[in-house]
Amino acid sequence: MRKKLAFTGHRPESLPFGENENDQRYIHLKAMLLTEITDRVKAGYDTFYTGCARGMDIVFGTQVLLVKKTACPHIRLIGVVPHEGQANHWTETWRKRYFDLLEQADDVVTLSTRYFSGCYHARNRYMVDAADALLAVCRKGTSGGTQYTVKYAWQKNREIVVIDPDSLERRLLPPRLTAL
């Protein structure tokens, strides 16, 4: 049986190290993502979803591709794009990373040709609904799309692993209690 993991994470401006890829926390976080992906592959996961947003989504996707190229050619990376113009206003550096990721992904699902209010939430729900578990890079006490996705996954009784980019603490969220 194939297992699927969805990913959500913050954009650079919401991370303690911003876009500084030389920061030791950033380097350690990338290594943690690599470990999570590798451990999931060993546990039978073969499909990985990313929302392809600037920041941790693209970093996660890149780490999946690294595992695929070096050890596990059978795994699949699925990019889920909320609308065709997602990267239109990004810097050239992020646009390059985005289009490189989409080019190397095994599949790209584009949910809408145009932006619409709620399209990012629709993308996040799509990934959670398709997955067995969620991996999130999420700061404590934040609000926004990442927190929304964690809450949605919890409501859907998905297994959830959260890595706090401030403390680099990994925690497994307890499942939602369901009525008997």
Secondary structure as GFF3:
##gff-version 3
##sequence-region A 1 180
A	DSSP	beta_strand	3	9	.	.	.	ID=ss1
A	DSSP	three_ten_helix	12	14	.	.	.	ID=ss2
A	DSSP	alpha_helix	24	42	.	.	.	ID=ss3
A	DSSP	beta_strand	45	50	.	.	.	ID=ss4
A	DSSP	alpha_helix	56	70	.	.	.	ID=ss5
A	DSSP	beta_strand	76	81	.	.	.	ID=ss6
A	DSSP	alpha_helix	92	104	.	.	.	ID=ss7
A	DSSP	beta_strand	107	110	.	.	.	ID=ss8
A	DSSP	alpha_helix	119	130	.	.	.	ID=ss9
A	DSSP	beta_strand	133	137	.	.	.	ID=ss10
A	DSSP	alpha_helix	145	155	.	.	.	ID=ss11
A	DSSP	beta_strand	159	163	.	.	.	ID=ss12
A	DSSP	beta_strand	170	173	.	.	.	ID=ss13
###
